[in-house]
Amino acid sequence: MYLNIDTRILKKGGKKGITGKMKRKKSNNKRWLCTALTAIIVISIFSVGIVPVSAAPMVERSIDPDTVSPDGAVNVTIEFTADANIFLDLGDVVPPGWDVIGWSAEPATDNMGFNTTTNRVYFTWVLAGAGSYKAEYKLHVPDTADPGEYKLDKGKLSGATLGGGGWTVDIEVDTIEVKPPYGVDLTVDDSTRTTDADVNATYPITVENTGANEDTYDLSVTVPSGADLEVLSEDSVTIPAGESEEVELNVASFLAGDYVTTVEASSVHASDDVTVTTTVRAFYGVDLEVTPEERTVEPDEDAVYTLTVTNSGNADDTIDLSIISNEANFGELSEDTFSLSAGASDTADLTVRDSAVGIYDTTVRATSQNDPTEWVIKTVTTNVTEEEDTTPPAAVTNLAASDPTSSSIKLTWTAPGDDGDTGTATTYDIRYSTSTITEANWATATECTGEPAPQEAGSSETFTVTGLAADTTYYFAIKTADEVPNESPISNSPGGTTLVSEDTTAPAAITDLATSNPTSGTIDLAWTAPGDDGNTGTATTYDIRYLAGTTPITDANWATATQCTGVPAPQVAGSSETFTVTGLSPDTTYYFAIKTADEVPNESPLSNDPSGTTEKGEVIPLPGYVNPPTDPDEDGLYEDLNGNGGLDFDDVVQFFNYLEWIEANEPISCFDFNGNGRIDFDDIVQLFNEV
């Protein structure tokens, strides 16, 4: 029950009560006298049992915000629920110098305001009925307020009970924290760390917003230490007032030492910094290089090697250099101690010498003084030899051609020496051609076999070149070499013409050439030997050739067929001859033919041209694959080139990539999809159509 008795009726010329902004009353005594008279009347009414007696309520105060900057405002709300009372008086004392700039109450009352003398804001309800009560006021923080905590610790709620007694409740203490509008504090729990070379030292840094407003801080390393790495996990953070955020600073370096790093957090309003010290432990290392690793010198000549000593550790070090073994009779270092900073290098000369011919190894070691377990060795090899022979034999200048036959010409000349025209050379290289021989065409001239070993310089030399064609002009030349070998210049190039041969009868054509015993890479040939003249006598040479594919060998394509090597010399006419052709491709058809020549040479007609097919051989995996190709549909064609068990587009791709490899290494028939007897691009097209 709330008896709304307007105390203005007790005041002479009473004015209306004040709500909202404070209006100071000059006559507080008169107002309270009216209130007291009203209370007496109410007490009298309640004392006769009209209203029951009340109990002291629970009071709650809330503050919003509880952190504020100077010249800011705080809203204070006090709430409670009370039984009926004659009156309720609520007071809260604010910090000195602070002002109350507004207030309100529910239920409404005219008796509220702020006493600037006592710093007390008050609310009074007369004839207060049972129910909920709320008082609100706004505090203004002076712009001169120092940062810190300010307490609301003298708040009280009092009431007069209906039974004639009274009660008072102390309101619990609340704290308002005054902070600068903006501020920041950087802290790190451990500002010193020790780490190894190139290993991060990680510092968790706490960025705290010590101001009363949200702010954004830029983070940066403002004083770098010279470390190889100084990196922050964030370069900017936005933090609400009173809160904090953690960032990480990582510092790493290779070189040993102490690295002092300063990190700053700054906004347009505030800044702070923190400094950390990172110690990188020292380690020691040595590297040694030698240039060259081997030298050749004459007896008693110095072999000098350049040694490069490097401090491969991360700290200053002194490195000792020493010869730990030497097979030569002399070895000396130009310097044996090096004081080097980390990563630095220096050089010294190693001199090795011996009077005897031989090969001598010398081993040098570089050792760290700070860590003798760190060392490295290098070995150099010195070849002591007699003076190098750089003088070639002299050029032959009197080479002459004479005594021709239908198949040979005799050569004569005077022997040069080992060195110019002195001593004895080592070898002759005699060549012939149907045109004058010069340095330009020397390599293409035909090389003779069976040349004599050179005699002493000035000796007369002879050599007969055989196997020449009749009635043909040939040119000859010689180069002479010593043991090094130093090669002489080319000789003069005389010419000579072979005689017309009286032998005009060629060997007979072979008619029974046959193939047999094919493997994946070979086929055997057999035939009956013709003679020197038809089928009489003994011929001189066989020329056996083969051609892959479906085209037989004829005189028209004889020149394009592949010539075999290692062919046997003909036996007497009528003998059985055999020869195995090697180096053939698997699963390939070849045609074979022979021509026989005598010593003139008169050449036989082309033989018959039998064919033979090499065996398929084994299907093997393509390069880079483990499984070999397979034949999924068992039609004899291996469509599954990648060996995965099925036909797919990748098989076409691999056929394209390895076309030439398949032709050279796989059985042809297994991949001849168009059936033309060879591997070609149309086979890829056929496989693509199947896919």
C-alpha positions in Angstrom: 0.0 0.0 0.0 1.4 3.4 -0.9 -0.3 6.5 0.5 0.5 9.3 -1.8 0.2 12.2 0.5 1.5 15.3 -1.2 3.6 17.1 1.4 3.1 20.3 -0.4 -0.2 20.8 1.5 1.9 21.1 4.6 4.0 23.8 3.2 3.1 27.4 3.1 3.1 28.4 -0.5 4.7 24.9 -1.3 6.4 24.4 -4.7 6.3 21.2 -6.8 8.9 18.5 -6.1 11.9 18.1 -8.5 12.7 15.2 -10.8 15.4 14.9 -13.5 18.0 17.6 -13.3 18.7 18.9 -9.8 17.2 22.3 -8.7 18.6 23.3 -5.4 16.0 24.0 -2.6 17.0 26.9 -0.4 14.8 25.8 2.5 15.7 22.2 3.3 14.6 22.6 6.9 11.2 23.6 6.0 10.8 20.6 3.6 11.9 18.1 6.2 9.6 19.7 8.8 6.7 19.0 6.5 7.9 15.5 5.9 8.2 14.9 9.7 4.7 16.1 10.3 3.4 13.8 7.7 5.3 10.9 9.2 3.7 11.6 12.6 0.3 11.5 11.1 1.1 8.2 9.3 2.6 6.7 12.5 -0.5 7.5 14.3 -2.6 5.8 11.7 -0.4 2.7 11.5 -0.1 2.5 15.3 -3.8 1.7 15.5 -3.3 -1.3 13.2 -4.2 0.0 9.8 -1.0 -1.2 8.1 1.3 -4.1 9.2 4.9 -3.7 10.3 7.7 -3.9 7.6 11.1 -5.7 7.4 14.5 -4.5 6.1 14.9 -5.3 2.4 17.9 -6.6 0.3 19.5 -3.8 -1.7 21.5 -4.2 -5.0 23.6 -1.6 -6.7 24.8 -1.9 -10.3 27.2 0.3 -12.1 27.5 0.8 -15.9 30.2 1.1 -17.0 32.5 0.2 -14.1 35.5 1.6 -16.0 35.5 5.1 -17.2 37.9 7.8 -18.3 38.1 11.4 -16.9 35.2 13.6 -18.1 33.1 10.4 -18.5 29.8 9.4 -17.0 28.6 6.4 -15.0 25.1 5.2 -14.6 24.3 3.9 -11.1 21.1 1.9 -10.4 20.0 0.8 -6.9 17.1 -1.7 -6.6 15.3 -3.3 -3.7 11.9 -4.7 -2.8 10.4 -3.5 0.5 7.4 -4.1 2.7 5.2 -1.1 3.6 7.0 1.6 5.6 6.2 4.9 6.9 9.1 6.2 4.9 12.1 5.0 3.0 15.3 7.0 2.8 18.0 5.9 0.3 21.4 7.7 0.2 24.6 7.0 -1.7 27.8 9.0 -1.2 29.9 9.7 -4.3 33.6 10.4 -4.5 34.6 14.0 -3.6 34.6 16.3 -6.5 32.3 14.1 -8.6 29.0 15.5 -9.7 25.5 14.0 -10.1 24.0 15.2 -13.3 20.7 13.4 -13.3 18.4 11.1 -11.3 15.1 9.3 -11.3 13.1 7.0 -9.2 10.4 4.3 -9.5 7.9 4.8 -7.9 8.3 8.5 -8.5 9.0 10.7 -5.6 9.6 14.4 -5.2 12.1 14.0 -2.4 15.4 13.3 -4.3 18.5 15.2 -5.1 22.2 15.7 -4.6 23.8 17.4 -1.6 27.1 18.9 -2.9 28.3 19.5 0.7 28.1 15.9 1.8 28.5 14.4 -1.8 25.3 12.4 -1.0 22.6 11.6 -3.5 19.3 10.8 -1.8 15.8 9.4 -2.5 12.9 9.5 0.0 9.6 7.8 -0.3 6.9 8.8 2.4 4.2 6.3 3.3 6.0 3.8 1.2 3.9 0.9 0.3 5.1 -2.7 -0.3 6.7 -3.3 -3.7 9.8 -2.9 -5.9 11.8 0.3 -5.8 14.5 1.6 -8.2 16.7 4.7 -7.9 18.9 5.8 -10.8 21.5 8.5 -11.0 24.3 9.5 -13.4 27.7 10.3 -12.1 30.0 12.7 -13.9 33.8 12.0 -13.5 35.8 15.2 -13.3 38.3 15.7 -16.2 40.9 16.2 -13.5 40.3 12.8 -11.9 43.4 10.8 -11.4 43.5 7.2 -12.7 42.7 4.7 -10.1 39.8 3.0 -8.2 37.1 5.0 -6.6 34.6 3.4 -4.2 30.9 3.8 -3.5 31.2 2.5 0.1 28.8 4.6 2.2 25.4 3.9 0.6 22.5 3.2 3.0 18.8 2.5 2.9 16.8 3.4 6.0 13.1 2.9 6.8 10.6 3.6 9.6 8.5 0.5 10.4 4.8 0.5 10.9 5.3 -0.8 14.4 7.1 2.3 15.4 10.7 1.0 15.0 13.4 1.7 12.3 16.0 -0.1 10.3 19.1 0.6 8.2 20.7 -1.5 5.5 24.3 -0.8 4.3 24.7 -1.1 0.5 27.7 -3.3 -0.5 30.8 -1.5 -1.7 31.2 -1.0 -5.4 34.3 0.2 -7.3 34.6 2.5 -10.3 37.9 2.4 -12.1 39.1 5.6 -13.7 41.4 5.0 -16.6 43.0 7.3 -19.2 41.0 7.4 -22.4 43.7 5.5 -24.1 46.7 3.5 -23.0 48.7 0.3 -23.7 51.0 -1.9 -21.8 53.4 -4.5 -23.3 54.7 -7.2 -21.0 56.7 -10.4 -21.5 57.0 -13.1 -18.9 60.6 -14.1 -19.8 62.6 -11.4 -21.6 65.7 -13.5 -22.0 66.0 -16.8 -23.9 68.8 -19.0 -25.1 68.6 -21.0 -28.3 70.8 -22.8 -30.9 71.8 -21.5 -34.3 68.9 -21.0 -36.6 66.4 -22.2 -34.0 63.6 -19.8 -33.1 63.4 -18.3 -29.6 59.6 -17.6 -29.1 58.4 -14.8 -26.8 54.7 -14.6 -25.9 54.1 -10.8 -25.5 50.9 -9.6 -23.8 49.4 -6.4 -25.3 47.0 -4.9 -22.7 44.6 -2.0 -23.5 45.0 0.1 -20.3 42.7 2.8 -21.6 39.0 3.3 -21.2 38.2 2.9 -24.9 38.8 0.3 -27.5 41.9 0.9 -29.5 43.9 -0.5 -32.4 47.7 -1.0 -32.0 50.3 -1.4 -34.7 53.0 -3.8 -33.7 56.6 -3.6 -35.0 60.2 -4.3 -34.2 61.4 -0.8 -33.7 65.0 -1.6 -32.6 66.2 -4.7 -34.6 69.0 -6.6 -33.2 70.7 -7.8 -36.4 69.4 -11.3 -36.0 68.6 -13.2 -39.2 64.9 -13.5 -38.2 62.8 -11.1 -36.1 59.1 -11.7 -36.9 55.9 -10.9 -35.0 52.9 -13.2 -35.4 50.6 -10.1 -35.8 51.3 -6.6 -37.1 48.1 -5.1 -35.7 45.6 -5.9 -33.0 42.3 -4.3 -31.9 41.6 -4.7 -28.2 38.5 -3.6 -26.2 39.1 -1.4 -23.1 40.6 -3.3 -20.2 41.3 -6.5 -22.2 44.5 -7.9 -23.5 45.8 -10.1 -26.4 48.9 -12.3 -26.8 51.2 -12.1 -29.8 54.4 -14.0 -30.5 57.9 -12.6 -31.4 60.2 -15.1 -33.0 63.9 -14.4 -33.1 66.5 -16.6 -34.7 70.1 -16.2 -36.0 73.0 -18.3 -37.2 75.8 -16.4 -35.6 76.4 -16.8 -31.9 75.9 -13.8 -29.7 73.3 -11.8 -27.8 70.5 -10.2 -29.8 68.5 -7.4 -28.2 65.2 -6.7 -29.8 62.7 -4.0 -29.0 59.0 -4.4 -29.9 56.6 -1.5 -29.9 52.8 -1.3 -29.8 51.5 2.1 -30.9 48.2 3.7 -31.8 47.4 7.4 -32.5 46.8 7.8 -28.8 49.3 5.7 -26.9 52.4 3.5 -27.2 54.6 1.2 -25.2 57.6 -1.1 -25.9 59.3 -4.1 -24.5 62.8 -5.4 -24.9 63.9 -9.0 -25.1 67.4 -10.5 -25.3 68.1 -13.7 -27.3 71.3 -15.6 -26.8 72.4 -17.9 -29.6 74.7 -20.6 -28.4 78.1 -21.0 -30.2 79.0 -24.1 -32.2 82.3 -24.6 -34.1 83.0 -26.1 -37.5 85.8 -26.3 -40.0 85.9 -26.6 -43.8 89.0 -27.2 -46.0 89.3 -27.0 -49.8 92.3 -27.6 -51.9 93.1 -26.4 -55.5 94.1 -28.3 -57.4 93.9 -31.8 -55.9 96.7 -33.2 -58.1 99.8 -31.7 -59.8 102.5 -33.1 -62.2 106.0 -31.8 -61.8 109.5 -32.7 -62.7 112.0 -34.0 -60.0 112.9 -31.3 -57.5 110.2 -29.0 -58.9 107.8 -27.5 -56.4 104.2 -28.5 -56.6 102.2 -25.7 -55.0 98.6 -26.2 -53.8 96.2 -23.5 -52.5 94.4 -24.5 -49.3 91.2 -22.5 -48.3 90.4 -22.7 -44.6 86.8 -21.7 -43.7 85.2 -21.2 -40.3 81.9 -23.0 -40.9 80.7 -22.5 -37.3 78.7 -19.6 -35.9 81.3 -18.0 -33.6 84.8 -16.7 -33.9 87.4 -19.4 -33.9 91.1 -20.1 -34.3 91.9 -23.0 -36.7 95.1 -24.9 -36.8 96.4 -26.3 -40.1 99.0 -29.1 -40.1 100.5 -31.7 -42.4 99.7 -35.1 -40.8 101.3 -37.3 -43.5 103.6 -36.8 -46.5 105.1 -39.4 -48.8 107.3 -36.9 -50.5 110.6 -35.9 -49.0 109.5 -32.2 -48.5 106.2 -30.6 -47.5 105.7 -27.1 -46.1 102.7 -24.8 -45.2 103.0 -21.0 -45.7 100.7 -20.5 -42.7 99.5 -22.9 -40.0 97.1 -20.8 -37.7 94.0 -18.8 -38.7 91.8 -16.5 -36.5 88.5 -16.4 -38.4 85.1 -14.9 -37.7 82.1 -17.1 -38.4 81.8 -17.8 -42.1 85.2 -16.2 -42.9 87.9 -17.9 -45.0 91.6 -17.6 -45.5 94.2 -19.3 -47.7 97.6 -20.9 -47.3 100.0 -22.5 -49.8 101.1 -26.1 -49.4 104.4 -26.9 -51.2 105.4 -30.5 -52.0 108.7 -31.6 -53.6 110.7 -34.7 -54.2 113.7 -35.6 -56.3 112.6 -39.0 -57.4 110.1 -40.0 -60.0 106.9 -41.3 -58.3 103.4 -40.5 -57.0 103.3 -38.9 -53.6 100.2 -38.3 -51.4 100.3 -35.5 -48.8 97.5 -35.1 -46.2 96.6 -31.9 -44.4 94.3 -31.4 -41.4 92.4 -28.3 -40.2 91.3 -28.3 -36.6 89.2 -26.0 -34.4 91.0 -24.8 -31.3 87.7 -24.2 -29.5 86.3 -27.7 -30.3 89.1 -30.1 -31.3 86.5 -32.7 -32.3 85.8 -30.5 -35.3 88.4 -31.2 -37.9 88.6 -32.0 -41.6 91.4 -33.5 -43.8 92.3 -33.2 -47.4 94.9 -35.2 -49.5 96.7 -34.0 -52.5 98.6 -36.1 -55.0 101.9 -35.0 -56.6 103.1 -36.8 -59.7 106.8 -36.4 -60.2 107.8 -37.4 -63.7 110.6 -36.7 -66.2 110.2 -33.8 -68.5 107.1 -34.1 -70.6 107.7 -35.1 -74.3 105.9 -32.6 -76.4 107.9 -33.0 -79.6 106.2 -35.0 -82.3 108.0 -37.0 -85.1 108.8 -35.0 -88.2 106.5 -35.2 -91.2 107.5 -37.7 -93.9 108.3 -35.7 -97.0 109.4 -38.3 -99.5 106.6 -40.8 -99.6 106.5 -42.5 -103.0 104.2 -44.9 -104.8 105.5 -47.6 -107.2 105.3 -51.2 -108.5 101.5 -51.3 -109.0 99.6 -54.5 -109.7 95.9 -54.8 -110.4 95.2 -54.8 -106.6 98.3 -53.4 -104.9 100.8 -50.5 -104.8 104.1 -50.4 -103.1 105.0 -47.3 -100.8 108.5 -46.2 -99.8 109.8 -43.4 -97.5 112.5 -42.4 -95.1 111.7 -43.0 -91.4 111.4 -39.9 -89.2 112.4 -39.9 -85.5 110.6 -39.9 -82.1 111.4 -36.2 -81.6 111.6 -34.6 -85.1 114.2 -36.6 -87.0 115.9 -38.0 -83.8 115.3 -41.4 -82.2 112.7 -44.0 -83.2 109.0 -43.3 -83.5 106.3 -45.7 -82.3 103.6 -46.1 -85.0 102.7 -45.4 -88.6 99.2 -44.6 -89.7 99.0 -45.1 -93.5 95.8 -44.2 -95.4 94.6 -44.1 -99.0 91.9 -42.4 -101.0 90.8 -41.8 -104.6 91.6 -38.1 -104.1 94.6 -36.2 -102.8 94.7 -36.6 -99.0 94.9 -33.5 -96.8 94.3 -32.7 -93.2 90.7 -31.8 -94.2 89.9 -35.3 -95.5 92.3 -37.4 -93.5 89.6 -38.8 -91.3 87.6 -40.1 -94.3 90.5 -41.8 -96.0 90.7 -45.6 -95.8 93.1 -46.8 -93.0 95.5 -49.6 -93.9 96.2 -52.5 -91.6 99.5 -54.3 -90.9 101.7 -51.2 -91.2 105.4 -51.9 -90.1 106.8 -50.6 -86.8 109.0 -47.5 -87.4 112.7 -48.0 -87.6 115.4 -45.6 -86.4 115.3 -42.2 -87.9 116.8 -42.1 -91.5 116.0 -45.7 -92.2 114.4 -46.7 -95.5 110.8 -48.0 -95.1 108.5 -50.0 -97.5 104.9 -51.1 -97.3 102.6 -52.7 -99.9 98.9 -51.6 -99.9 96.7 -54.4 -101.0 93.0 -54.9 -101.7 92.9 -52.1 -104.2 90.6 -52.0 -107.2 92.1 -52.6 -110.6 92.7 -49.7 -113.0 92.1 -47.1 -110.2 94.2 -44.1 -109.2 94.8 -43.9 -105.4 96.5 -41.3 -103.3 98.5 -42.1 -100.1 99.6 -40.3 -96.9 101.3 -41.2 -93.6 101.2 -39.8 -90.1 103.8 -40.9 -87.6 103.4 -41.0 -83.7 105.6 -41.4 -80.7 104.8 -43.1 -77.4 102.9 -40.1 -75.9 101.5 -40.1 -78.6 102.6 -36.9 -80.3 101.5 -37.1 -83.9 103.5 -35.8 -86.8 102.0 -33.5 -89.5 100.6 -35.2 -92.6 103.1 -36.4 -95.2 103.1 -35.6 -98.8 100.4 -37.4 -100.8 101.7 -39.2 -103.9 99.4 -41.0 -106.3 99.5 -44.3 -108.1 97.3 -46.2 -110.5 96.6 -50.0 -110.2 96.9 -52.1 -113.4 94.0 -53.3 -115.4 93.1 -56.8 -114.2 93.2 -59.8 -116.5 90.7 -61.4 -114.3 87.2 -60.4 -115.4 85.2 -63.4 -114.2 83.2 -62.7 -111.1 82.1 -65.2 -108.5 78.8 -67.0 -109.2 75.7 -65.8 -107.5 74.6 -67.6 -104.3 71.3 -69.3 -105.0 70.7 -71.4 -101.8 70.9 -68.7 -99.1 68.5 -69.9 -96.3 67.5 -68.6 -92.8 67.0 -70.7 -89.7 67.0 -70.7 -85.8 65.5 -67.3 -85.2 65.7 -65.8 -81.7 64.4 -62.5 -80.5 67.6 -60.8 -81.7 69.4 -63.2 -84.1 68.8 -65.3 -87.3 71.2 -68.0 -88.7 72.1 -67.9 -92.4 73.5 -70.9 -94.4 74.7 -71.1 -98.1 77.1 -72.8 -100.4 80.4 -71.0 -101.2 80.8 -69.9 -104.8 84.3 -69.7 -106.3 86.7 -66.9 -107.4 85.7 -67.4 -111.0 82.1 -68.6 -111.1 82.1 -71.7 -109.0 85.8 -72.4 -109.3 88.5 -71.4 -106.8 88.1 -69.3 -103.6 86.5 -65.9 -103.5 87.9 -63.0 -101.5 85.0 -61.4 -99.6 81.3 -61.7 -98.7 79.0 -58.7 -98.4 76.0 -59.8 -96.4 73.1 -57.3 -95.9 69.5 -57.3 -94.5 66.4 -55.2 -94.7 63.6 -55.1 -92.2 59.9 -55.1 -93.3 58.0 -56.7 -96.1 60.1 -55.5 -99.0 62.7 -58.1 -100.5 66.2 -57.0 -101.2 66.9 -56.1 -104.9 69.7 -54.4 -106.8 67.6 -51.2 -106.6 67.6 -51.1 -102.8 70.8 -53.0 -102.1 72.6 -49.8 -101.1 70.0 -49.0 -98.4 70.1 -52.4 -96.8 72.1 -52.8 -93.5 75.6 -54.3 -94.0 76.7 -57.0 -91.6 80.0 -56.9 -89.8 82.3 -59.8 -88.8 81.4 -61.7 -92.0 83.7 -64.8 -92.5 86.2 -65.0 -95.4 85.0 -67.3 -98.2 86.0 -70.9 -98.2 86.8 -72.9 -101.4 83.9 -73.3 -103.8 81.3 -75.8 -102.7 82.0 -75.5 -99.0 79.1 -75.0 -96.6 79.0 -71.5 -95.1 77.1 -70.2 -92.0 76.8 -66.8 -90.4 74.6 -65.6 -87.5 73.2 -62.1 -88.0 72.9 -60.4 -84.6 71.4 -57.1 -83.2 68.0 -57.7 -84.7 64.7 -56.4 -83.2 62.2 -58.9 -81.7 59.2 -60.0 -83.7 60.4 -58.4 -86.9 60.6 -59.8 -90.5 64.0 -59.4 -92.2 65.1 -60.2 -95.8 68.7 -61.2 -96.4 71.1 -61.2 -99.5 74.8 -61.7 -100.3 77.2 -60.5 -102.9 80.6 -62.2 -103.3 83.8 -60.5 -104.6 87.2 -61.7 -105.8 90.5 -59.9 -105.3 90.0 -57.6 -108.3 87.3 -57.1 -107.1 84.8 -58.6 -109.5 81.5 -58.7 -107.7 78.9 -61.5 -108.1 75.2 -60.9 -108.9 72.8 -60.6 -106.0 71.9 -63.8 -104.2 68.4 -65.1 -103.6 66.8 -63.1 -100.7 65.1 -65.4 -98.1 63.3 -63.9 -95.2 63.1 -64.8 -91.5 61.2 -63.4 -88.5 62.7 -63.0 -85.1 60.8 -64.3 -82.1 58.5 -62.0 -80.2 60.6 -61.9 -77.1 59.3 -60.9 -73.7 56.9 -57.9 -73.3 58.6 -55.7 -70.7 57.3 -52.7 -68.7 57.5 -49.2 -70.3 60.1 -46.9 -68.8 58.9 -45.8 -65.3 56.3 -48.5 -64.9 56.5 -51.7 -62.8 54.0 -53.9 -64.6 54.4 -54.9 -68.2 51.7 -54.3 -70.8 48.9 -56.9 -71.0 46.4 -58.3 -73.5 43.0 -57.8 -71.8 40.9 -59.3 -74.6 43.5 -62.0 -75.5 43.5 -61.1 -79.2 47.3 -61.0 -79.4 47.5 -57.2 -79.2 48.6 -55.6 -76.0 46.2 -52.7 -75.5 47.0 -52.2 -71.8 50.3 -50.4 -72.2 50.5 -49.0 -68.7 49.9 -52.5 -67.2 47.0 -51.5 -64.9 44.9 -54.4 -66.2 42.5 -52.4 -68.4 42.2 -50.3 -71.5 42.1 -46.5 -70.9 43.1 -43.2 -72.4 46.4 -43.3 -70.5 47.4 -46.3 -72.6 47.1 -44.1 -75.7 49.1 -41.4 -74.1 51.9 -43.8 -73.2 51.9 -45.3 -76.7 52.4 -41.8 -78.1 55.2 -41.0 -75.5 57.1 -44.2 -76.0 56.5 -45.0 -79.7 60.1 -45.2 -80.7 61.1 -47.0 -77.5 58.4 -49.7 -78.1 59.6 -50.1 -81.7 63.1 -50.8 -80.4 62.4 -52.8 -77.3 59.0 -54.6 -77.5 57.8 -57.4 -79.8 56.5 -55.6 -82.9 53.4 -57.9 -83.5 52.1 -57.2 -79.9 51.7 -53.5 -80.7 51.1 -53.6 -84.5 47.4 -52.6 -84.3 47.0 -51.8 -88.0 48.8 -55.0 -89.0 51.3 -53.5 -91.4 54.3 -55.2 -89.8 55.8 -52.2 -88.1 55.1 -49.7 -85.3 53.9 -46.3 -86.6 51.6 -43.4 -85.7 48.6 -45.2 -87.3 48.9 -47.8 -84.6 48.3 -45.1 -82.0 45.2 -44.0 -84.0 43.9 -47.6 -84.0 44.3 -47.9 -80.2 42.6 -44.5 -79.7 39.6 -45.7 -81.8 39.4 -48.8 -79.5 39.4 -46.6 -76.4 
